[in-house]
């Protein structure tokens, strides 16, 4: 089987968020333990596993995602990478529907210019009392915190400004103890002419990811959060990790549209069959 490494939410290699993508032979998933071992070997924040579904159903491909430590309920950049691989391989044209275990049917559409738009559920935001231990772990003051709901299960932290977000050096061990998946820290863009409306960073040591370079699933919470504050339903977010990446977002009722480009950097052959 061919395995690819794809940089997602970027139009150039060695930026954005890298993901492994493995299109499986057959019409079922192999053992979870085998997929987990492949994700450990790939050692990126997520590896996507796909197999084709019978024609005429509600979806075209089945999709699951694994970090090096655990399976996750929702992943944006590895879904975008999967659509990119399927499109480049000539296996889809335009729109594709993915059936997922915990997030329902997700769609991706590849535009003529290569922009891939994901249609994901919006994450409901619930205010949280600020946890003093979280403030200490982040090493900065916090404006407010929210829970992002059962699918993503993150803590969204509003910081004072963009400079604060970019300068974070959190205690990852402490964050792992305080969260089930991750901590999403965000602020409005410091310069309105920068080409983006808000910034974010995402730390998920509880699932084996110290800092995720560009997190599509986190933008299902950032989209309703910032559209409500900025008064526009279409925005651009910049995830200010070392690699960095732009995510075009739009709110459509209880759905979020996440747009970005992708670049294949490695295309190889997996030598270990499922077993």
LOKE-590080 format. One line per 5 residues: number of its first residue (from 1); their letters; for each residue x, y, z of C-alpha. Coordinates in nm, 3 decimals, m for minus. Example, Ala and Ser with C-alpha at 12.3 -4.5 7.8 and 13.67 -1.06 7.14 Angstrom:
2
1	as	1.230 m0.450 0.780; 1.367 m0.106 0.714
This chain:
275
1	xxxxx	0.000 0.000 0.000; 0.115 0.352 m0.076; 0.157 0.591 0.213; 0.191 0.965 0.169; 0.302 1.254 0.385
6	xxxxx	0.102 1.567 0.303; 0.150 1.920 0.436; m0.200 2.060 0.492; m0.325 2.418 0.520; m0.032 2.546 0.316
11	xxxxx	0.055 2.594 m0.051; 0.426 2.520 m0.005; 0.620 2.223 0.132; 0.756 2.211 0.487; 0.489 2.446 0.621
16	xxxxx	0.137 2.387 0.747; 0.061 2.061 0.928; 0.201 1.728 0.801; m0.023 1.420 0.807; 0.021 1.061 0.704
21	xxxxx	m0.242 0.926 0.462; m0.287 0.554 0.399; m0.549 0.427 0.151; m0.621 0.073 0.263; m0.675 m0.229 0.044
26	xxxxx	m1.013 m0.397 0.093; m1.337 m0.268 0.238; m1.274 m0.281 0.616; m1.033 m0.131 0.866; m0.754 m0.353 1.000
31	xxxxx	m0.697 m0.402 1.372; m0.677 m0.083 1.576; m0.341 m0.190 1.720; m0.189 m0.208 1.372; m0.315 0.137 1.276
36	xxxxx	m0.187 0.277 1.605; 0.158 0.130 1.536; 0.162 0.289 1.190; 0.070 0.625 1.344; 0.357 0.588 1.591
41	xxxxx	0.593 0.507 1.303; 0.476 0.805 1.095; 0.505 1.019 1.410; 0.308 1.319 1.287; 0.020 1.464 1.486
46	xxxxx	m0.227 1.251 1.285; m0.228 0.968 1.036; m0.545 0.911 0.834; m0.668 0.565 0.730; m0.926 0.528 0.453
51	xxxxx	m1.107 0.252 0.271; m1.360 0.272 m0.009; m1.732 0.222 0.064; m1.989 0.054 m0.165; m2.149 0.281 m0.425
56	xxxxx	m2.494 0.423 m0.358; m2.455 0.484 0.015; m2.442 0.801 0.222; m2.063 0.826 0.194; m1.783 0.736 m0.047
61	xxxxx	m1.494 0.656 0.190; m1.461 0.548 0.554; m1.208 0.755 0.750; m1.034 0.730 1.088; m0.748 0.930 1.244
66	xxxxx	m0.477 0.832 1.492; m0.220 1.042 1.676; 0.097 0.864 1.795; m0.087 0.802 2.124; m0.461 0.761 2.052
71	xxxxx	m0.746 0.762 1.802; m0.922 1.101 1.780; m1.285 1.189 1.713; m1.220 1.465 1.459; m0.920 1.590 1.262
76	xxxxx	m0.923 1.868 1.005; m0.577 1.869 0.853; m0.563 1.492 0.796; m0.909 1.505 0.634; m0.790 1.782 0.405
81	xxxxx	m0.476 1.578 0.331; m0.692 1.272 0.253; m0.904 1.466 0.003; m0.585 1.599 m0.156; m0.442 1.245 m0.196
86	xxxxx	m0.766 1.103 m0.337; m0.792 1.390 m0.585; m0.430 1.359 m0.701; m0.473 0.983 m0.742; m0.778 1.035 m0.965
91	xxxxx	m1.007 0.858 m0.717; m1.240 1.156 m0.667; m1.347 1.456 m0.868; m1.480 1.758 m0.686; m1.678 1.657 m0.378
96	xxxxx	m1.614 1.354 m0.156; m1.808 1.226 0.146; m1.629 1.063 0.441; m1.801 0.841 0.697; m1.642 0.878 1.040
101	xxxxx	m1.706 0.688 1.362; m1.758 0.980 1.600; m1.820 1.286 1.381; m2.075 1.158 1.128; m2.054 1.235 0.757
106	xxxxx	m1.791 1.494 0.663; m1.748 1.634 0.315; m1.458 1.789 0.129; m1.468 1.970 m0.203; m1.166 2.033 m0.424
111	xxxxx	m1.193 2.355 m0.623; m1.043 2.421 m0.964; m0.763 2.622 m0.803; m0.679 2.338 m0.564; m0.843 2.494 m0.258
116	xxxxx	m1.002 2.219 m0.049; m1.307 2.313 0.157; m1.413 2.092 0.448; m1.770 2.088 0.582; m1.753 2.007 0.956
121	xxxxx	m1.994 2.042 1.250; m1.947 2.364 1.446; m1.830 2.308 1.802; m2.070 2.442 2.066; m1.902 2.673 2.316
126	xxxxx	m1.980 2.664 2.687; m1.824 2.920 2.926; m1.592 2.777 3.191; m1.465 2.927 3.513; m1.097 3.008 3.467
131	xxxxx	m0.891 2.734 3.631; m0.596 2.886 3.823; m0.392 2.573 3.748; m0.446 2.632 3.376; m0.325 2.992 3.409
136	xxxxx	m0.009 2.868 3.579; 0.044 2.595 3.317; 0.011 2.845 3.031; 0.229 3.102 3.206; 0.007 3.397 3.114
141	xxxxx	m0.308 3.576 3.221; m0.633 3.452 3.068; m0.930 3.665 2.955; m1.186 3.381 2.944; m1.216 3.006 2.889
146	xxxxx	m1.473 2.788 2.711; m1.534 2.416 2.660; m1.565 2.324 2.292; m1.809 2.035 2.330; m1.797 1.655 2.331
151	xxxxx	m1.648 1.596 1.985; m1.332 1.806 2.008; m1.333 1.822 2.391; m1.083 2.108 2.414; m1.048 2.414 2.634
156	xxxxx	m1.056 2.737 2.433; m0.858 3.011 2.603; m0.894 3.375 2.504; m0.565 3.559 2.555; m0.507 3.932 2.579
161	xxxxx	m0.350 3.984 2.237; m0.159 3.829 1.947; 0.180 3.894 2.108; 0.074 3.687 2.410; m0.034 3.395 2.191
166	xxxxx	0.289 3.396 1.992; 0.505 3.415 2.304; 0.355 3.118 2.493; 0.590 2.857 2.640; 0.348 2.642 2.841
171	xxxxx	0.422 2.363 3.087; 0.318 2.070 2.867; 0.325 1.817 3.150; 0.080 2.028 3.348; m0.144 2.078 3.046
176	xxxxx	m0.158 1.701 2.991; m0.289 1.662 3.346; m0.554 1.932 3.300; m0.705 1.832 2.965; m0.857 1.535 2.785
181	xxxxx	m0.749 1.645 2.435; m0.605 1.994 2.408; m0.585 2.364 2.491; m0.660 2.616 2.218; m0.527 2.967 2.283
186	xxxxx	m0.648 3.253 2.065; m0.657 3.630 2.025; m0.761 3.884 1.765; m0.504 3.974 1.500; m0.281 4.258 1.611
191	xxxxx	m0.261 4.415 1.264; m0.584 4.432 1.056; m0.371 4.441 0.740; m0.186 4.116 0.822; m0.411 3.901 0.601
196	xxxxx	m0.585 3.718 0.887; m0.844 3.808 1.149; m0.735 3.601 1.449; m0.442 3.390 1.565; m0.426 3.068 1.760
201	xxxxx	m0.198 2.797 1.893; m0.297 2.444 1.995; m0.133 2.222 2.256; m0.246 1.859 2.299; 0.010 1.674 2.514
206	xxxxx	m0.270 1.458 2.661; m0.295 1.277 2.322; 0.076 1.279 2.241; 0.096 1.607 2.048; 0.304 1.876 2.219
211	xxxxx	0.201 2.154 1.978; m0.003 2.091 1.666; 0.115 2.308 1.374; m0.229 2.383 1.217; m0.543 2.232 1.370
216	xxxxx	m0.849 2.220 1.146; m1.075 2.070 1.413; m0.990 2.353 1.654; m1.124 2.597 1.397; m1.470 2.442 1.435
221	xxxxx	m1.469 2.624 1.769; m1.269 2.929 1.662; m1.517 2.997 1.380; m1.828 3.056 1.594; m1.614 3.224 1.861
226	xxxxx	m1.468 3.487 1.629; m1.760 3.535 1.389; m1.972 3.634 1.690; m1.711 3.883 1.808; m1.610 4.030 1.474
231	xxxxx	m1.958 4.039 1.318; m1.865 3.857 0.996; m1.941 3.501 0.890; m1.628 3.458 0.676; m1.284 3.503 0.830
236	xxxxx	m0.923 3.386 0.800; m0.731 3.239 1.091; m0.357 3.205 1.127; m0.218 2.931 1.351; 0.106 3.078 1.478
241	xxxxx	0.313 2.763 1.529; 0.672 2.735 1.406; 0.545 2.599 1.072; 0.234 2.818 1.060; m0.070 2.799 0.835
246	xxxxx	m0.379 2.984 0.718; m0.734 2.849 0.749; m1.020 3.017 0.565; m1.334 2.974 0.776; m1.707 3.038 0.733
251	xxxxx	m2.003 2.977 0.962; m2.313 2.822 0.802; m2.569 2.762 1.077; m2.442 2.468 1.282; m2.168 2.387 1.029
256	xxxxx	m1.823 2.533 0.970; m1.645 2.550 0.636; m1.266 2.521 0.659; m1.058 2.596 0.351; m0.694 2.538 0.272
261	xxxxx	m0.437 2.401 0.030; m0.215 2.093 0.059; 0.118 1.970 m0.079; 0.244 1.611 m0.098; 0.604 1.590 0.024
266	xxxxx	0.661 1.211 0.045; 0.499 0.929 m0.154; 0.620 0.581 m0.060; 0.529 0.217 m0.008; 0.434 0.062 0.323
271	xxxxx	0.629 m0.261 0.368; 0.435 m0.401 0.666; 0.094 m0.556 0.584; m0.192 m0.552 0.835; m0.156 m0.834 1.081
